[in-house]
């Protein structure tokens, strides 16, 4: 399967490293508990009413797998605003998720994100932001510098009343792909455990206890290393971390990352399996019980590299319906689609064409699927 997958997608060397361990996972264990490695899980029968989901989307570029960023067609702010307006419900909320605020960008990066957050707030949106580890070489592993950056970014972003959440670090369980995943840098797990309480302290000082804090987990690298990732968080985290944390963000791409091929599951079924493993197997290893929520902070389907627009629309519909059905049972409150627009036409990176819009801002069929889902399953409160 791995050989077929890599040939079909024409992956970069970094992406080969990304996919190879996961593809080695024994699929024959489907239906088993997976033991300590969290291999597979049968989604539960719904035991609580479905809850409205707070929907959101990432309007910025998708990160290219590897060390640096690939080509992106220039943004048209007018067309972007029109598309976001068309997606937003008339009596509800849409969260704009800002990604790629790097520690290496320093004060300039913070100022840039503050401006973006203000722009979206003026247009009536709620806003959340990543605060990425992604250090410069001179900063790597320095937790004091990292904590100061988190505090500075939190203080600046939290001046905006529209801010609803911060994600501290991104995909630390992935020890590759410096451009997209903080796990490629030394002491990244400590960056989670140190960064979340640092953000919470500032929010407390500012009286912004309404801003929710989380970290993200990419499903999956390998089951063994992912299990160890959560186990290490449990070993390093103390009361302050658990008191500060509100949720864990799941970043899941069935048929694109894992599982690389949807042979025996729909996209919705694969997403429910990932949510079930996170809730019942991975999070308990970190001492994160039922009171901690789960958000889907990234989910998407591609339309390049052999994937069709019709398939994207079908998979998005399957996924949102499945997540909503078990939202109350698994404690899922939020769903973010990644992302609004393609980086470029028929791009060579696996994330270049996961947008609801083509690079020229014309709508794919999935755009209307998402628009209808926001209205049918979306929450009404901020």
N, C-alpha and C positions, 0 to 999 in steps of 0.2 A: 504493500500500500504506500509506504513512504516513497519508494522510487517513482511510482506513478504520480504521486502528488507533487513531488518536487519538479519532475520533468514538465508536468502540465502547467505549473505556475511559473516556471523559469525563475526560481528564487535566487536572491542574493546569498552570498556566503553566510551573512549574519542570520538570514531567515532560515537557512538550512540548519544552523545550530539551534534556532528557536524551535523548529518543528521536529527535529530528529528524535529527541528524547520522548516527546509525547507520543509520537507514532509507534514507539516501541512498547507502549502500554498494552498489556494483554487484554484484548477485547473479549476473549472467551469467558471472562469472569462476569459478564453482564448478568444481573440478577443477584449476585452475591453482595455481601456487605462491604467487601473491599478491605476488611480488617483495619489495621493501623494505617495503611497507605491511602485509604479513601479512594478506592479504585472505581466503584460503581455504586449507584443508589437507586432504589425504586422510589419515585416521587410519592408522597403520601396521598391518601384520599382526603379530599377537602373536609376539614373539621371545624372551620370557622367561616363566617361569611366573607365573600370577596370585598375588598376595600377599594375606593377610588385611588388611582395612582396620580402622583404629582409628576407630570411629564416635563421633559426639557430636551434641549438639543444643543450640540456644539456647532457654532457657526464658523469657527476658524478652521484652518487647514488640519489635515490629518498628518501625523508624524510619519516620516519614512523610516522603515526598519533599517537599523545600522548605525553608523557613527554620525551621519549628518543628514540634512534635509534635502529632499529632491525638489524637482521643479513644481511650481504651483502657478496656475493661470491667475493673473491679477484680479483682486477683489473689485467688484462693482457695488459700492455701498448702497446705492439706490435699489438695485435688484435684490440685494440681500435683505434689506428692510422690508421690501414688498413680500418676499417669500416668507419671512418670519411672521409678518402680519397675517398672511393667509393661513398659516398653521395655527395661530393663536385662537383660543376659543373666545366667544363673545362675553361669556360670564364665567371665567375660570382663570387659571394661571398657567404661564409658560415660563420655565426656568431657563435662562441662558447660561450654559456651562462654558466658562473660559478655561482653556487648557494651555499648558506650556509656559507657565511662569517659572523660570529656572533661577535657582540660587546664583548661578554663574552670571546672570543678567543684572544682579545687584539692584541698586536704587533705580536705575533707568528702567529696568523691567517692571518694578513695582509701580512706578509712575505711569508706565504704558498701560498696565492692567487697570489701574485706578481710572484712567480716562475711558477705557473701554466699558468698565462697569457703569460709570456715570452715563455714558451714551445710551446703554441699554435700559438703565433705570429711567431716563428721561422718556423713553419710548414705552414705558409702562411694564417692563419685564422685571421679574425677580432674577437675581444673579447669584451664581456660585463660582468659585474659582479653585483651581489646583494651586498648591504651593509645592513646586517640585524641588527635590534635593539637587540633582544634576549640577554638581559643584565644578568649579575650575580646579585644575590640578593642585593649586596651592590651598584649596579649601577642602579637598577630599579627606574625609575621615575626621574633620575638626567639628565636633558636636557643639562647641561653644559658638563658633561662627554660624553654624546652622541654626541654632536656637535663636540667635540675634536676628537672623534673616527672617525666620518664621514670625517672630514678634513684630518686626518692622512691617512685614507684608500684611499681617493680620490687623495691626493698628491702622494702617492706611486704608485697606479695603473695608474695614468695619465702620468707617465713617459714613459709608453709604447705607442708608436705611433699607435699600432693596436687597442687600446681601443676605442670603438665607443659609449658605453652607460653604465650608472650606474642606477640600480634600488634601491632606498633608502627605506628600510623596505620591508616587505613581508606580504601580506594578513592581514593587520591591522583590516579589518572588521570582522575577525574571532576571537572571544574572548576565544578560546579554543586551545588545541593542541600546547603546548609550543614548541615542536620540529619543527613544520612546519610553525607556524603562529605567527607573532609578536603581534597580537591583544590579545594574552593571557597575556600580560604584561601591567602594569600601565603606563598611559600617552602615549600610543602608537600612538594615533592620533597626539599628539603634536610632536612626533618623526618624523612624516612625514613633518609637517609644519616647524619644526626647521631644519631637516636634509637636505632637498632639497636645500634651500638657502646656507647652510654651504658648500655643495658640489660645488655649482655654484660659490661661492666666490673663492675657491681654483682653479677651472678650469679657472676662469678669470685671476687670478694671473699667471697661467702657460701658458696662451695663448691657452687653449684647449676648445674654444667655440664650437668646432666640436663634443665634447662628449655630447650626449643627456641624459637628466635626466627624470626619471619617478618614480612612485610608483605603486604597484600592488594591484589589487582588485580581490578577489575570488568570483566567481558567484556560489552560493549565500549562505548566512547564513539564514537570514530571510529578506523578502522584507522590513519590517518596520525598522529593525536594519541596513540594508544596506543603506536605504534612510537616516537614521539618521547619519550614518558614513559620507556620502558625505555632508550632511548639516553641520555637525560639522567642517569638513575641511573648508567649506565656511565661517563659523563664525571665525575660528582661523587664516585663511590665510590672508596675506596682499599682497601688491604690489610686495614685494620682492619674495615671494613664487611663484606667478603667472608669474613673469618675469623669474624666474629660471626654472620652469617646462616646459617640452616639450611634455610629453605624459602620458597617464594612461595605465597601463598594465592589460589586462584582463586574468584571469586564469580560464579556463572553461573546465569542464569534463562532457559532456552530457552522460547519461547512466551509469555514475560512481558516481558522486557527485550530480549534479542537471542538469536536472531532473534525479532521480535515475533510472527510467525506461523510455525508449524511446517508449512509447505506441502510440502516435499520431503524432510524429515528427521524422524526420531523425536527425542524429547527425549534419548535416549541417544546417538544419532548426533551431534546438535548439541553435546552435552557433550564427546564425544571430539574433535570438531573444535576446540573451544576449548582443550582440554588439549594437543592436538598443536601448535596455533599457539603456545601459551605455551612449550612445551618446545623446539620446533624453530626458532621465528622470533623471538618476543619476548625470552625470557630470554637468548639469545646476544647480543642488542644491549646488554645490561647486563653482559656478561661473566660470566653465571651459567650454568655448564656442568652436566654430568650429576650432579656430586656434590651439587648443591642439589636438595632434594626439592620436590615439588608436593603441596599439600594442597587439597582443596576445602573452603574455609572457610565458604562459603554456597552453598546450592542449594535451590530450592524451586519449587513449582507452586501457583498460586492456585486458589481456588474461588469467586471473585466475578467480576464484570465479564464475564460470559459463559462462564466456565470452570466445569466441573462437578467434583464430588467423584470421580466415576468416572474422569475424565480425569486428575486429580491422582494417583490411585492407580496408574494405568497408566504415567504418565510417571515416577513415582518408581521403579517396578520396572524400567522400561527403563534408567533412568539408572544405578542402582546395579549392575545386572548388567553394563552396558557398562564402567563404571569399573573394576569388579573384574577383568574379563577382560583389560584392558590395564594393570592396576596395575603389574605388573612391567616391562612394556615402556616405559611412560612415567614410571616412578618416582613413582607416586602412593601415599602411605601412609595418608592420613587423609581422612575424609569427615564433614562436619558438615551436618545438615539445619537449615534456617532456615524456620520456628521451631516451637516446641512448640504454641502456642495462637494462635488468631486474636485480633487487637486488638479487634474488635467485629463484630457480625453484619452481613454484607453491606456492608462498608465501602467507601468511595469511593476509597481510595488503593490502588495496585497491590500493596502489601505487607500490606494489612490482613488478608487471608485466605489466607495461605500456611501456616497452622498445620496440624499433624496432628490437633489438637483444635479443635472449634468454640469460640466465645467462652464458652459455658456448660460447657466441659470434656467434652462428649460427643465420642465418637471418630468421626472420619471413616474411610472405608475405607483411606486411606493409612497410618493408624496401625498397622494390622496388617501392611501391606506392609513398613513400616520395622522393626517388631518382628521379623518373620521374617528380614529381611535381616541384621540385627545378629547373629542367631544363626547364620545360614548363612555369612556372609562376614566376620564380625568377628574381630578379633585377640583373643588370650587374655591377652596381657601388657600391663602398664601402659605 
